[in-house]
Amino acid sequence: MSAQNSLTVRQAVETDLPFLEECVATEEYCRYIGGPLSVDRVRKIRQGDARLSKDIFIIENGEVPIGFAEYHSHDTINENIVPNIFICPPYRKTILTAKALFWVLKLAFEHYRVHKVALYVKAGNDVMNSILEKRITCEARLRKMAKVNNDIYEDMYVYGMLASEYQILYQRQKR
């Protein structure tokens, strides 16, 4: 495994289920992500009523899991993918979030070999929005798209990156 402050991403395995369950039960996950992975789904996987998706990856700093990415809505015809990324609260406001985002993009373009990655981010997710707006094109603002409480909706931003844009970013990262 790599040294501290060196992120790695690996496919989730059964022993990661307690970590995933802990993540999706947090207020931050519910507030900012609320994606396809849910407490109920993780419990079903743990009980054997569902299978662990090959599209869930654990993000680690050294050997410490700090978050996960789940790739869903993989459109193989148009070569697009939509990942969700969750970084645990103690690490969210650090450089590790930006590094994790790079890994998520790297995996999307190099493992899934897609033409485009789209990221949907709730307007209230200031940490992720501030990172994305510096690196990726904001393609849309969807008004009142995301439900955050019983009767409260907030806007959602759609960021997009093409494979050609990723290549330019990757070349910069290698220097």
Buried (B, 14 or more C-beta within 10 A) or exposed (E): EEEEEEBBBEBBEEEBBEBBBBBBEBEBBBBBBBBBBBBEBBBEBBEEEEEBBEBBBBBBBBEEBBBBBBBBEBEEEEEBBBBBBBBBBEBBEBEBBBBBBBBBBBBBBEBBEBEBBBBBBBBBBEBBBEBBEEBBEBEBEEEEBBEBEEEEEBBBBBBBBBBEBBEEBBEEEEE
